């Protein structure tokens, strides 16, 4: 059985020149001192609230920020290890 997060890398659009990773949800992630920082985390969290609820939406945004940072650090990585 595959994970629901299988092939998650395909949902990201990378612009290494600008240091920007954009998820298909619209979340924009940049690296700041090696840590992922989202330009629009609050906006995306609000968009996720109706479908995923107030407990899950913030956790989803945090996971997506980690994924975006990982993609900027090593786009060939297979999974989050940190």
Residue, then its C-alpha position, 0 to 999 in steps of 0.5 A: x500500500x502506498x502512502x497518501x503522500x506518495x510522489x509528493x515532490x511532483x506537487x512542487x514547482x521549483x525556481x532555484x534561481x529565485x530560491x522559491x518553491x511553490x506548492x500546487x496549493x499556492x504556498x510559497x516557501x523560501x530558505x532563510x538561514x537553511x530553514x523554510x519560511x513561507x511567504x503566505x502561510x496564514x493565507x494557505x492555512x485559512x484556505x485549508x480550514x474548511x476542508x481540513x479543520x482548525x487542528x489539521x490545517x496548521x499542521x498541514x502548512x507546517x509539513x508543506x513548509x518542511x517539504x518546500x525547504x527540502x525541495x530547495x535544499x535537495x530536490x532529488x530527496x525521497x523523503x523528509x529526514x529532519 
